[in-house]
């Protein structure tokens, strides 16, 4: 009787909600499949599959304020003829929510007068960021490589699939001679994106049709994981160790390419809204920067520069930096690159 009452109540609420939102009374889409299909169709225009990285921006793609050039690089303006600075990172480096000329790589080029290559890719984990730097450094022979990240990029190294796109990931193996963990690449070549219908779980194939369930999850702000297609391969927290070992690959890239590598920590806007969240983000970024310094890399933590402004939260559009925020990041990077770097003794 309890189960029957629950089922009847749920049906009544479902129908009542559909009557309230009249358009859904006569159409019953699967909301999860619909969201994933829209994402896949949008990404098909913006990105192209890459066996090593999962995906990269599609060369020649253009949208209002966005221009993608050769090798998936975002336009930064007149490149000039100087030895380039290669900028790699996630959506903060790519410059989501701002036009080409307002990204921090474009503004770094304006400040320094040196060619800057914007190789940022939205949604990348720290593992993909490192692999992107390794792929492009031999091609462009940069004078410096700026590797930027936010704390969530560390968590992304624990995943085999993010936002419906498969990605490379790393396992950690023990080096017997040195008793040191080394990162071993997996899921390479990366499989192409799966057809959205094949990625649904049993519950998404059933409850995905419920407007009531969708309505409740929206009010609880839980749609991210319900709509998102993510596959985890490592337990939470493992990404900290993986990212730390990957700084060793950046150190090797610095040695082999002769380009100075600068690791830059950026911050998402929630840091300025939630002190507990901010403390954890600072712990994660601080630990990764410390790993980089042990490997002989230069590091830059942008937190103090952002916190030193009157209202840090106003440096963002919604989730990413606005022109002013990107200008601040570009100035901090330019100042750091202008200083001679002496690696710490190891």
C-alpha positions in Angstrom: 0.0 0.0 0.0 2.9 2.3 0.8 4.5 1.6 -2.6 1.2 2.0 -4.4 0.5 5.3 -2.6 4.0 6.6 -3.6 3.5 5.6 -7.2 0.1 7.2 -7.4 1.3 10.3 -5.7 4.3 10.5 -8.1 2.0 10.1 -11.2 -0.3 12.8 -9.9 2.6 15.2 -9.3 4.1 14.4 -12.7 0.8 15.1 -14.5 0.1 18.2 -12.4 3.6 19.6 -13.2 3.0 18.9 -16.9 -0.3 20.7 -16.8 1.4 23.6 -15.2 4.1 23.6 -17.9 1.5 23.1 -20.6 3.9 22.3 -23.4 5.1 19.2 -21.7 1.7 17.6 -21.4 1.7 16.3 -24.9 5.5 15.8 -25.4 7.5 13.4 -23.3 11.2 13.7 -24.2 14.0 12.0 -22.3 15.6 15.1 -20.8 19.0 13.4 -20.2 19.2 12.2 -23.8 18.1 15.5 -25.1 20.8 17.4 -23.1 23.5 15.0 -24.2 22.4 15.1 -27.8 22.5 18.9 -27.9 26.0 18.8 -26.3 27.2 16.3 -28.9 25.9 18.3 -31.8 27.4 21.5 -30.5 30.8 19.9 -29.8 30.8 18.3 -33.3 31.0 21.8 -34.7 33.5 23.2 -32.2 35.9 20.3 -31.8 37.6 17.5 -33.8 38.6 14.1 -32.4 42.2 13.6 -31.4 43.7 10.2 -30.7 46.1 11.5 -28.2 44.2 14.2 -26.4 40.5 13.2 -26.9 39.5 16.4 -28.7 41.0 19.7 -29.8 39.3 22.9 -31.2 38.4 22.5 -34.8 40.7 24.6 -37.1 38.7 27.1 -39.1 35.8 27.1 -36.6 34.4 30.6 -36.1 31.6 31.9 -33.8 30.8 35.4 -32.6 34.0 36.6 -30.9 35.8 33.2 -31.4 38.3 32.3 -34.1 40.2 29.0 -34.2 43.3 28.9 -36.4 45.8 26.1 -37.3 46.3 23.3 -34.8 43.3 24.3 -32.8 44.9 27.6 -31.5 42.6 30.5 -30.7 43.5 33.8 -32.4 45.5 36.2 -30.3 46.0 39.0 -32.8 48.9 40.0 -35.0 51.5 37.3 -34.1 54.7 39.2 -35.0 57.9 37.3 -35.7 59.3 36.8 -32.2 60.0 33.4 -30.6 56.5 32.4 -29.3 55.2 31.9 -25.8 53.0 28.8 -25.7 50.0 29.0 -23.4 48.2 25.8 -22.5 45.4 25.2 -20.1 41.6 24.7 -19.8 38.7 27.1 -20.5 40.3 29.8 -18.4 43.2 29.9 -20.8 41.0 29.4 -23.8 39.0 32.4 -22.6 35.5 31.1 -22.3 32.9 33.9 -22.2 35.1 36.6 -23.7 36.1 37.4 -27.4 39.5 36.6 -28.8 41.2 39.8 -27.9 40.1 39.7 -24.2 41.6 36.3 -23.3 44.7 36.4 -21.1 47.0 34.9 -23.8 45.9 37.7 -26.2 46.4 40.3 -23.6 49.8 38.8 -22.7 50.8 39.3 -26.3 49.7 42.9 -26.2 51.7 43.6 -23.0 54.9 41.8 -23.9 54.9 42.5 -27.7 55.8 38.8 -28.1 53.9 36.2 -30.0 51.6 34.2 -27.7 49.9 31.0 -28.9 46.6 30.3 -27.1 46.4 26.5 -26.9 43.9 26.4 -24.1 41.0 23.9 -24.5 37.8 24.0 -22.5 37.1 21.0 -20.3 40.7 19.7 -20.2 42.1 18.0 -17.2 45.7 18.6 -16.0 46.7 15.4 -17.8 45.5 16.7 -21.1 47.0 20.1 -20.5 50.5 18.5 -20.1 50.0 16.3 -23.1 48.9 19.3 -25.2 52.1 21.1 -24.2 54.2 18.1 -25.2 52.4 17.9 -28.6 52.9 21.5 -29.5 56.3 22.4 -28.1 58.3 20.5 -30.8 56.1 22.1 -33.5 56.4 25.7 -32.5 59.7 25.7 -30.5 58.5 28.3 -27.9 60.8 30.4 -25.8 58.5 29.8 -22.8 55.6 27.6 -22.0 52.9 28.9 -19.6 50.9 26.0 -18.1 47.7 27.3 -16.4 45.2 25.3 -14.4 42.4 25.5 -11.8 42.0 23.0 -8.9 39.2 21.1 -10.7 41.7 20.2 -13.5 43.4 18.0 -10.8 40.1 16.1 -10.2 39.6 15.6 -13.9 42.7 13.4 -14.0 40.7 10.8 -12.2 38.3 10.5 -15.1 38.3 8.4 -18.3 35.3 10.4 -19.7 34.1 13.9 -19.0 31.1 15.7 -20.5 30.5 12.8 -22.9 34.0 13.0 -24.3 36.5 10.2 -23.7 40.0 11.3 -22.7 43.4 9.9 -21.9 44.3 9.3 -18.3 47.3 8.1 -16.3 47.8 5.2 -13.9 50.6 5.4 -11.3 53.2 2.6 -11.4 56.0 2.2 -8.9 59.6 2.6 -10.2 61.4 -0.2 -8.4 64.8 1.4 -8.6 63.8 4.8 -7.3 60.7 3.7 -5.3 58.9 6.5 -7.0 55.5 6.6 -8.7 55.6 7.3 -12.4 52.6 8.2 -14.6 51.7 5.6 -17.3 49.3 6.7 -20.1 46.1 4.8 -20.6 43.1 4.9 -23.0 45.4 5.9 -25.9 44.4 6.1 -28.7 41.4 7.8 -27.3 38.1 6.3 -28.6 35.8 8.6 -30.5 32.8 10.1 -28.7 30.0 7.6 -28.0 26.6 8.0 -29.5 24.5 9.7 -26.7 21.8 7.0 -26.6 24.4 4.3 -25.7 25.7 6.2 -22.7 22.4 6.2 -20.6 22.1 4.1 -17.5 18.9 2.2 -16.7 17.7 5.0 -14.4 18.5 7.7 -17.1 16.6 5.6 -19.7 13.6 5.5 -17.3 13.6 8.5 -14.9 15.0 10.6 -17.7 11.4 11.0 -19.1 10.2 12.5 -15.8 9.6 16.2 -15.7 9.0 15.9 -12.0 12.4 14.3 -11.4 14.1 16.9 -13.7 12.3 19.7 -11.8 13.5 18.4 -8.4 17.1 18.0 -9.5 17.1 21.5 -10.9 15.9 22.9 -7.6 18.6 20.9 -5.8 21.3 22.0 -8.3 22.1 18.3 -9.0 21.7 18.2 -12.8 25.5 18.4 -13.5 26.1 14.7 -12.8 22.6 13.6 -13.9 23.0 15.1 -17.4 26.8 14.8 -17.5 28.4 11.7 -18.9 31.4 11.1 -16.7 33.3 7.8 -16.1 35.7 7.7 -13.1 38.7 5.4 -13.2 40.5 6.5 -10.0 39.2 7.1 -6.4 38.6 10.7 -5.4 41.9 12.2 -4.2 44.1 10.1 -6.6 44.3 13.1 -8.9 46.5 15.0 -6.5 49.2 12.3 -6.8 48.8 11.9 -10.6 49.1 15.7 -11.2 52.1 15.9 -9.0 53.9 13.2 -11.0 53.0 14.9 -14.2 55.1 17.9 -13.2 58.0 15.6 -13.8 57.0 15.4 -17.5 56.8 19.2 -17.6 60.3 19.3 -16.2 61.5 16.9 -18.8 59.8 19.0 -21.5 61.7 22.1 -20.1 65.0 20.2 -20.4 64.3 18.7 -23.9 62.8 21.9 -25.5 65.0 24.5 -23.8 61.8 26.5 -23.1 61.2 27.8 -19.6 58.0 26.3 -18.1 55.9 28.4 -15.8 53.0 26.7 -13.9 50.2 29.2 -13.1 47.3 28.6 -10.7 44.0 30.3 -11.5 40.8 30.2 -9.5 37.1 29.8 -10.4 34.6 32.3 -8.9 33.2 30.1 -6.2 36.5 30.6 -4.3 35.3 34.2 -3.5 31.8 33.0 -2.4 32.6 30.0 -0.1 35.5 30.1 2.4 35.5 26.4 3.0 35.6 25.7 -0.8 38.4 28.3 -1.1 40.5 26.7 1.5 40.3 23.3 -0.3 41.1 24.9 -3.7 44.1 26.7 -2.2 45.3 23.4 -0.6 45.1 21.6 -3.9 46.7 24.3 -6.0 49.4 24.9 -3.4 50.4 21.2 -3.3 50.7 21.0 -7.1 52.7 24.2 -7.3 55.0 22.7 -4.6 55.5 19.6 -6.7 56.4 21.7 -9.6 59.0 23.7 -7.7 60.6 20.4 -6.5 61.0 19.5 -10.2 62.8 22.8 -10.9 59.9 24.6 -12.5 58.8 28.3 -12.0 55.4 28.8 -10.4 52.9 31.6 -10.1 49.9 31.6 -7.7 47.4 34.2 -8.9 45.4 34.2 -5.7 47.1 37.1 -4.0 46.8 39.3 -7.1 43.1 38.5 -7.4 42.4 38.9 -3.7 44.3 42.3 -3.7 41.6 43.8 -5.9 38.6 45.6 -4.3 36.1 43.0 -5.4 37.6 39.8 -6.9 34.1 38.4 -7.8 33.7 41.3 -10.3 36.6 39.9 -12.3 34.4 37.2 -13.8 31.6 37.1 -16.3 29.7 34.0 -15.0 32.2 31.2 -14.5 35.3 32.6 -16.3 37.4 35.7 -16.2 36.2 38.9 -17.9 38.5 41.2 -19.8 39.7 42.9 -16.6 40.4 39.6 -14.8 42.3 38.3 -17.8 44.3 41.5 -17.9 45.3 41.0 -14.3 46.4 37.4 -15.0 48.3 38.5 -18.1 50.2 41.3 -16.2 51.2 38.8 -13.5 52.5 36.3 -16.0 54.3 39.0 -18.0 56.0 40.2 -14.8 57.1 36.7 -13.9 58.5 36.0 -17.3 60.5 39.2 -17.3 62.4 38.1 -14.2 65.4 35.7 -14.6 64.5 32.3 -13.2 67.1 30.3 -11.2 65.9 26.8 -10.6 66.0 25.7 -6.9 68.8 23.3 -5.9 67.5 19.8 -5.7 
